Amino acid sequence: HSNHIQKSSRSYQMHLKLKYTAEQEYPDLSQHNNHMAKVLTSEMYANLRDKETSSGFTLDDVIQTGVDNPGHPFIMTVGCVAGDEETYEVFKDLMDPVIEDRHGGYKPTDKHKTDLNPDNLQGGDDLDPNYVLSSRVRTGRSIRGFCLPPHCSRGERRTIENLSIETLASLEGDLKGKYYALKNMTEEEQQQLIDDHFLFDKPVSPLLLASGMARDWPDGRGIWHNDSKTFLVWVNEEDHLRVISMQKGGNMREVFTRFCTGLTKIEELFKERGHEFMWNEHLGYILTCPSNLGTGLRAGVHVKLPNVSKHEKFSEILKRLRLQKRGTGGVDTAAVGGVFDISNADRLGFSEVELVQMVVDGVNLLVEMEKRLEAGESIDDMMPEQK
Amino acid sequence: QVLIFAGLSQHFLFFPLVAEFPDLRKHNNCMASNLTPAIYAKLCDRATPNGFTLDEAIQTGVDNPGHPFIKTVGMVAGDEESYEVFADLLDPVIKERHNGYDPRAMRHPTDLESSKIQSGHFDERYVLSSRVRTGRSIRGLSLPPACTRAERREVERVVVDALSGLKGDLTGKYYSLTQMTEKEQQQLIDDHFLFDKPVSPLLTCAGMARDWPDARGIWHNNEKTFLIWVNEEDHTRVISMEKGGNMKRVFERFCRGLKEVERLIQERGWEFMWNERLGYILTCPSNLGTGLRAGVHVKLPLLGKDPRFSKILDNLRLQKRGTGGVDTAAVGGVFDISNLDRLGQSEVQLVQTVIDGVNYLIECEKRLEKGQDIKVPNCFGPK
């Protein structure tokens, strides 16, 4: 069997890939409506297609999900992913305009501010619990030196899992908790995690599947949470780590404080073991999907807004407050019983504190509007300025 | 522990071998039954000349553990060379799937002389339709799990160009999935010709649905009795069919059409992937050899309920499916009955097996109708 090549003979492989012209390889994006398709011209494709990152991630790998999923006339998906930290450099010509389009005009020369000091948040501890049912903050973190979920090998994924288990096991006090590997959990543990709404499933969205993130499922995947069930980490789902702080009621301040404390502690523990998070001063925290760059932060509440949500200016109000609505099942679900998931629309170009502040201030305003409308009064004088 | 390079190009990650080996403890497919750590260690550093790797070949089997009752194959080829480069794994998989066929020791017979078929016109009170399908791959181009967009488009170009040369009762037209009109689409649906983007994770995990529907399409002759799928699960799937029970005529057209298409591509400097050990080379190891499934839709309401039905089918080297195809149930006592085997016997032999077998099943049904007893036939051919 002598007609094979060594996997590592990179120049030979790339040479094979270039057997056909760029034009012959250029995807048909005529039916497409996603950020990648808007930006990737045939010239850009020709310029980038002979490049790859050190781990072998190519342009075709970056864009596969966007080629396979043309998108929706109303919802603009991103249509590309990173396979490693280097993707954002090597494929800059594609990523920069996608990032600019997705993140409100963020320029390649802009700097992103990171602020995980909860003392800088004003208020936020008293969102009206008659309306605000729960509060949650999530983000993601990637471990530098490893490939991201679309591209990582089983060995890398398992190493990430082992590092995470080790690190999380060192958390103490309110953050002390336990790890449940997806492939080892008992039926009882599984049911409990489902009842707590903690368990994540194998992705079914073609947006994720087409990028290869679900390979080898459920190998290397798991869920860690603290004993009080207010701090949760997902390992190797859509990112290396997804970190979530949550609790019932409207004390967003407490949720954010725990979030910052927990994240900072985890970062410290990783550093003690010789690992750091992927971060740089231009893009902030590096994650798989360009939509999650910067803070990767989504701070949100489940809030009862049956009246405001029916107001003709509801969408406009949210837009001005830089907030977005989702159903309580998460992205792509509808609101049930007038209860909405309201969260920050931005991720990059604002700090964590700034984003959580927008949510706190915005939700307070929405609740006040709801009360006015309940009382049969107008909210015309309450319209916010564009933030 | 043995330390090996487990990455591409300059991404040097030293992992113990065991760190990359897939966890197959819950798996029940042919790949999982045959992949040992030793084989993995030997093959994991290799790639075919097109760059297709072992991990890519087995990904579908890692992602789809299988079913306790149905044993799937669990791996695919990305190109013709896969069957050589990964022979240490593919040979035992082929052996298991194809009843002990040993690619190192045996030769596969190819025989498309339809005149050799005996009888083959079924009782049409029972047989509603007859169909023969196979696949063909274009040598020199990667297979659906691995092909680039340009390669896939080249397959389409080569095949469509050749098909435009078909004449007589084989004259037909190509409908590209990206360009068909709504009316054409509806007609193809009504004719039951249109294929959809694969949804089965067995296929999507192998990467076959990438770039859908780019370079995919359907060609059929004007009489709608000869149909070719382009770039679905294989480069081409070739289907001859008609209502009623004239399997001999279906197979005659099948052979004639295939030979004519082969001649047309050869005129243009191309050929099909074929060798004497494995016959016709297709994406899934289960379709090697003839890649042939000859089947009928046949009414067997009484036999279908008889507890001996499965054994009878087994011994006749036949399999049953519902009339929606693989993974569907029989409706109204109508079964899809076809050959079990693909490799190690020729096309003529397999079609004859189906003809003789279905005739036997019809005899059983007639006997049961009259209240007579039936017999389970002896084992037929190689087991």
Chai-1 contact restraints between the chains, C-beta under 6 A:
chainA,res_idxA,chainB,res_idxB,connection_type,confidence,min_distance_angstrom,max_distance_angstrom,comment,restraint_id
A,H1,B,E84,contact,1.0,0.0,6.0,A-B,restraint_1
A,H1,B,V85,contact,1.0,0.0,6.0,A-B,restraint_2
A,H1,B,A87,contact,1.0,0.0,6.0,A-B,restraint_3
A,H4,B,R46,contact,1.0,0.0,6.0,A-B,restraint_4
A,H4,B,V85,contact,1.0,0.0,6.0,A-B,restraint_5
A,I5,B,A47,contact,1.0,0.0,6.0,A-B,restraint_6
A,K7,B,L8,contact,1.0,0.0,6.0,A-B,restraint_7
A,K7,B,D45,contact,1.0,0.0,6.0,A-B,restraint_8
A,K7,B,A47,contact,1.0,0.0,6.0,A-B,restraint_9
A,K7,B,T53,contact,1.0,0.0,6.0,A-B,restraint_10
A,S8,B,S9,contact,1.0,0.0,6.0,A-B,restraint_11
A,R10,B,S9,contact,1.0,0.0,6.0,A-B,restraint_12
A,Q13,B,G51,contact,1.0,0.0,6.0,A-B,restraint_13
A,L16,B,G51,contact,1.0,0.0,6.0,A-B,restraint_14
A,Y20,B,A150,contact,1.0,0.0,6.0,A-B,restraint_15
A,Q24,B,A150,contact,1.0,0.0,6.0,A-B,restraint_16
A,E25,B,T148,contact,1.0,0.0,6.0,A-B,restraint_17
A,E25,B,R149,contact,1.0,0.0,6.0,A-B,restraint_18
A,E25,B,A150,contact,1.0,0.0,6.0,A-B,restraint_19
A,D28,B,D214,contact,1.0,0.0,6.0,A-B,restraint_20
A,S54,B,Q10,contact,1.0,0.0,6.0,A-B,restraint_21
A,S54,B,H11,contact,1.0,0.0,6.0,A-B,restraint_22
A,S55,B,H11,contact,1.0,0.0,6.0,A-B,restraint_23
A,G56,B,L8,contact,1.0,0.0,6.0,A-B,restraint_24
A,G56,B,S9,contact,1.0,0.0,6.0,A-B,restraint_25
A,V67,B,D211,contact,1.0,0.0,6.0,A-B,restraint_26
A,R154,B,E20,contact,1.0,0.0,6.0,A-B,restraint_27
A,G155,B,A6,contact,1.0,0.0,6.0,A-B,restraint_28
A,G155,B,F15,contact,1.0,0.0,6.0,A-B,restraint_29
A,G155,B,A19,contact,1.0,0.0,6.0,A-B,restraint_30
A,G155,B,E20,contact,1.0,0.0,6.0,A-B,restraint_31
A,R158,B,A19,contact,1.0,0.0,6.0,A-B,restraint_32
A,D216,B,V62,contact,1.0,0.0,6.0,A-B,restraint_33
A,D219,B,D23,contact,1.0,0.0,6.0,A-B,restraint_34
